[in-house]
Amino acid sequence: MNALTQLITPNNIVLDIDVSSQEELFQFAGKLFEGLYGLSSELVRSCLQDRENLGSTGLGNGIAIPHGRVKNLSQAHLGFIRLKNGIDFKSPDGIPVRVLVLMLVPEQATQSHLEILSQVAQVLSDKDTKELLFTETKLENIHQLLTAWKK
């Protein structure tokens, strides 16, 4: 079992969203996290944007892990979003981003939060998994890919 098993559900996986910018993506993410976890949409949007202003969370190959620390959050929350079309994320390779795992952690992030981030990066760098995350059409299969992955 990997750390994502408790953090990813089919409810927080959204496929083929039509946004044209980081700003629109973060607005969408704010509404998603507000609906799922009762977090302020504006708080989520600004948290993700503030972190992005420090440097791109784009990993390359069309993948990014936007993340941020949220005051008074009791536990980490994740979401998986695949975009209909890629958007500029200032990734090192310049490839537009289409696959994102968004992560919010408590303001006082711990070693376990760094481990979650590391595991997300490992899952997203696995060649076979990565290819399927770009093409799979069923939420349940995306969920299975993310939660069943092992080193």
LORO-38355 format. One line per field, with one value per residue: residue in three letters; x, y, z of N, C-alpha, C in turn. Coordinates in steps of 0.02 Angstrom, whole numbers, plus 50000, padded with zeros to 5 digits. Each point is the difference from the previous one (the first is absolute). Example, Ala and Ser with C-alpha at 12.3 -4.5 7.8 and 13.67 -1.06 7.14 Angstrom:
<nodes>
r <- [ALA;SER]
n.u <- [50660;49982]
n.v <- [49716;50053]
n.w <- [50390;49964]
ca.u <- [49955;50042]
ca.v <- [50059;50059]
ca.w <- [50000;50003]
c.u <- [50045;49961]
c.v <- [50060;50055]
c.w <- [50000;50037]
</nodes>
This chain:
<nodes>
r <- [MET;ASN;ALA;LEU;THR;GLN;LEU;ILE;THR;PRO;ASN;ASN;ILE;VAL;LEU;ASP;ILE;ASP;VAL;SER;SER;GLN;GLU;GLU;LEU;PHE;GLN;PHE;ALA;GLY;LYS;LEU;PHE;GLU;GLY;LEU;TYR;GLY;LEU;SER;SER;GLU;LEU;VAL;ARG;SER;CYS;LEU;GLN;ASP;ARG;GLU;ASN;LEU;GLY;SER;THR;GLY;LEU;GLY;ASN;GLY;ILE;ALA;ILE;PRO;HIS;GLY;ARG;VAL;LYS;ASN;LEU;SER;GLN;ALA;HIS;LEU;GLY;PHE;ILE;ARG;LEU;LYS;ASN;GLY;ILE;ASP;PHE;LYS;SER;PRO;ASP;GLY;ILE;PRO;VAL;ARG;VAL;LEU;VAL;LEU;MET;LEU;VAL;PRO;GLU;GLN;ALA;THR;GLN;SER;HIS;LEU;GLU;ILE;LEU;SER;GLN;VAL;ALA;GLN;VAL;LEU;SER;ASP;LYS;ASP;THR;LYS;GLU;LEU;LEU;PHE;THR;GLU;THR;LYS;LEU;GLU;ASN;ILE;HIS;GLN;LEU;LEU;THR;ALA;TRP;LYS;LYS]
n.u <- [50043;49982;50035;49995;50003;50023;50036;49999;49945;49955;49978;50064;49973;50028;49966;50048;50027;49957;50064;50013;49999;50057;49984;49978;50058;50034;49962;50010;50065;49995;49962;50046;50053;49969;49982;50062;50034;49960;50054;50021;49960;49991;49994;49966;49964;49995;49986;49964;49970;49994;49987;49957;49984;50011;49967;50009;49939;50013;49989;49962;50006;49977;50042;49955;50029;49949;50030;49975;50021;49954;49991;50004;50038;49957;49991;50043;49993;49980;50016;49970;50033;49963;50039;49951;50027;50062;50025;50022;50051;50034;49981;50047;49958;49960;49991;49945;49974;49989;50048;49954;50042;49945;50040;49957;50044;49996;49989;49993;50021;49991;50042;49943;49993;50063;49985;49943;50030;50047;49951;49967;50058;50008;49938;50006;50055;49956;50040;49986;50006;50054;50016;49982;50034;50035;49987;50005;49943;50013;49960;49963;50016;49987;49946;49988;50015;49966;49951;50007;50026;50052;50049]
n.v <- [49941;50048;50055;49992;49939;50034;50025;49948;50029;49961;50022;49990;49963;50046;49977;50020;50037;50045;50010;50066;50000;50015;50062;49980;49967;50050;50037;49957;49996;50066;50000;49961;50030;50053;49972;49977;50054;50043;49996;50058;50009;50060;49970;49952;50042;50040;49947;49973;50059;50009;49935;50006;50055;49951;49966;49981;49973;50024;49935;50014;49988;50062;49997;50015;50022;50039;50035;49997;50043;49972;50061;49970;49973;49950;49991;49961;50035;49952;50020;49961;50039;49979;50038;50030;50058;49995;50021;50062;49965;50028;49941;49963;49954;50045;49935;50017;50018;49934;49971;50007;49996;50023;50033;49995;50032;49977;50060;49962;50000;49936;49957;49982;50066;50004;49949;50030;50059;49969;49970;50058;50030;49950;50004;50067;49976;49955;49976;49938;50017;50036;49953;49956;50039;50001;49935;49975;49971;49947;50037;49945;50000;50064;49992;49946;50035;50049;49959;49965;50057;49960;50019]
n.w <- [50000;49958;50012;49935;50024;50052;49949;49958;49981;49972;50059;50013;49951;49961;49948;49960;50048;49981;50013;49999;50067;50032;49986;49941;49993;50029;49959;49949;50015;50007;49946;49971;50028;49980;49942;49995;50020;49969;49962;50020;49949;50026;50058;49972;49964;50052;50037;49951;49991;50066;50003;49950;50035;50043;49955;49938;50007;49940;49991;49948;49935;50008;50053;50048;50055;49984;50047;50061;50046;50039;50023;50059;49953;50011;49935;49967;49944;49959;49941;49955;49958;49949;49964;49969;50013;49981;50058;49991;50023;49950;49974;50029;49975;50028;50016;49966;50057;50003;50036;50050;50050;50028;50041;50050;50038;50063;50028;50053;49937;49998;50026;50030;50003;50019;50040;50015;50004;50035;50034;50004;50012;50043;50022;49999;50027;50023;49953;50019;50064;49986;49956;50046;50042;49944;50001;50060;49983;50038;50039;50000;49935;49995;50036;49965;49946;50029;50018;49944;49981;49984;50041]
ca.u <- [49957;50040;49971;49946;49939;49953;49993;49969;49938;49972;49969;50047;50031;49961;50032;49988;49975;50017;50025;50051;50054;50010;49950;49937;50009;49998;49931;49965;50023;49970;49930;50002;50016;49945;49946;50020;50026;49975;50052;49985;50024;50051;50058;50034;50028;50057;50053;50034;50034;50057;50054;50023;50040;50068;50033;49954;49992;50000;50055;50020;49961;49929;49977;50016;49974;49988;49988;50008;49983;49938;49991;49944;49982;50018;50032;50014;49947;50026;49954;50031;49965;50029;49974;49984;50057;50054;50009;50068;50014;50070;50037;50069;50006;49956;49942;49939;49978;49933;49987;50020;49978;50000;50008;49998;50021;49997;50053;50058;50012;50045;50037;49952;49976;50053;49999;49943;50021;50049;49966;49964;50050;50022;49945;49995;50059;49999;49985;49936;49946;49996;49966;49928;49968;49984;49953;49945;49937;49958;50024;50019;50065;50049;50004;50038;50069;50032;50001;50029;50070;50052;50069]
ca.v <- [50059;50061;50055;50031;49961;50035;50070;50005;49962;50020;50066;50055;49992;50035;49990;50039;50067;50049;50065;50024;50033;49981;50035;49963;49935;50008;50016;49936;49961;50030;49977;49928;49988;50028;49952;49936;50004;50059;50052;50060;49999;50053;49979;49948;50032;50043;49956;49969;50053;50024;49951;50002;50061;49986;49960;49953;49932;49956;49952;49985;49948;50013;49983;50048;49985;50062;49984;50056;49992;50036;50013;49966;49937;49946;49944;50011;49986;49994;49996;49986;50035;49996;50053;49985;50026;50021;50071;50018;49996;50018;49938;50003;49980;50042;49963;50019;49952;49972;49956;50033;49979;50059;49978;50050;49972;50048;50051;49969;49938;49954;49953;49958;50038;49996;49932;49997;50036;49957;49942;50026;50010;49934;49972;50037;49989;49932;50007;49969;50034;50067;49996;49986;50058;50046;49972;49960;50037;49983;50023;49943;49975;50050;49989;49939;50015;50043;49971;49933;50004;49984;50008]
ca.w <- [50000;50000;50038;49962;50010;50045;49981;49934;49989;49935;50007;49990;49935;49949;49935;49939;50016;49948;50026;49955;50036;50070;50039;49994;50033;50073;50018;49998;50057;50059;50003;50012;50070;50039;49999;50031;50068;50034;50004;49962;49931;49993;50039;49961;49941;50018;50027;49943;49961;50040;49994;49931;49992;50025;49948;49968;50025;49941;50001;49932;49967;50004;50067;50053;50066;50038;50070;50045;50071;50016;50072;50033;49968;50046;49966;49929;49951;49932;49944;49935;49945;49934;49959;49930;49963;50044;50015;50018;50072;50007;50015;49976;49930;49960;49975;50036;50050;49994;50056;50062;50066;50043;50070;50053;50064;50055;50001;50032;49964;50035;49958;49964;49942;49951;49973;49954;49940;49967;49970;49941;49948;49977;49960;49938;49958;49975;49928;49981;50034;49972;49935;50011;50031;49946;49951;50029;50000;50057;50066;50042;49979;50023;50073;50009;49982;50051;50067;50002;49978;50050;49976]
c.u <- [50045;49961;49940;49933;49948;49985;49966;49938;49974;49967;50048;50045;49954;50038;49977;49964;50024;50017;50057;50059;50006;49946;49933;50004;49994;49931;49958;50018;49970;49928;49996;50012;49947;49942;50015;50013;49976;50052;49978;50031;50056;50064;50041;50035;50062;50058;50040;50039;50061;50059;50030;50043;50072;50041;49951;49999;49994;50061;50030;49956;49924;49969;50020;49968;49992;49983;50009;49979;49940;49993;49936;49974;50024;50035;50011;49939;50032;49943;50039;49958;50038;49964;49986;50058;50053;50002;50073;50008;50071;50042;50070;50007;49954;49938;49938;49976;49927;49980;50027;49974;50008;50001;49998;50018;49992;50060;50065;50012;50053;50037;49952;49973;50053;50003;49942;50019;50050;49967;49960;50048;50024;49946;49998;50061;50005;49973;49931;49941;49988;49962;49925;49964;49981;49943;49939;49937;49956;50031;50025;50069;50056;50011;50044;50074;50036;50008;50032;50074;50046;50068;50025]
c.v <- [50062;50056;50031;49963;50036;50071;50010;49956;50019;50070;50057;49990;50031;49997;50050;50066;50049;50067;50021;50034;49971;50032;49964;49933;50007;50021;49936;49958;50026;49976;49926;49986;50030;49950;49935;50006;50061;50055;50061;49996;50050;49982;49948;50032;50041;49960;49969;50052;50026;49952;50003;50062;49991;49962;49948;49932;49951;49956;49989;49944;50009;49988;50054;49976;50066;49981;50063;49982;50044;50005;49965;49938;49944;49941;50018;49982;50000;50002;49985;50034;49988;50052;49976;50021;50024;50075;50012;49998;50019;49940;50004;49984;50040;49965;50021;49943;49978;49958;50033;49961;50061;49975;50061;49965;50052;50047;49972;49932;49958;49956;49957;50035;50001;49931;49991;50033;49958;49941;50020;50007;49934;49967;50033;49991;49929;50001;49972;50035;50068;49999;49990;50059;50052;49975;49964;50043;49987;50022;49943;49973;50049;49991;49939;50011;50038;49964;49931;50000;49983;50009;49935]
c.w <- [50000;50035;49965;50011;50042;49977;49932;49998;49930;50003;49989;49939;49948;49934;49947;50012;49947;50033;49954;50035;50070;50044;49998;50035;50075;50024;50001;50061;50065;50009;50015;50075;50047;50004;50036;50075;50038;50009;49959;49931;49989;50038;49960;49939;50017;50027;49942;49959;50037;49993;49929;49987;50024;49948;49975;50035;49942;50001;49932;49973;50008;50068;50050;50066;50038;50072;50042;50070;50016;50076;50024;49964;50045;49967;49927;49958;49931;49949;49937;49947;49936;49956;49929;49955;50049;50011;50021;50076;50015;50022;49969;49925;49954;49972;50040;50046;49988;50060;50063;50061;50044;50072;50046;50065;50055;49998;50030;49968;50036;49949;49960;49938;49944;49968;49951;49934;49960;49966;49938;49942;49971;49955;49932;49955;49974;49928;49982;50033;49969;49934;50009;50031;49947;49955;50029;50006;50061;50066;50043;49983;50019;50076;50014;49985;50055;50067;50004;49982;50057;49968;49971]
</nodes>
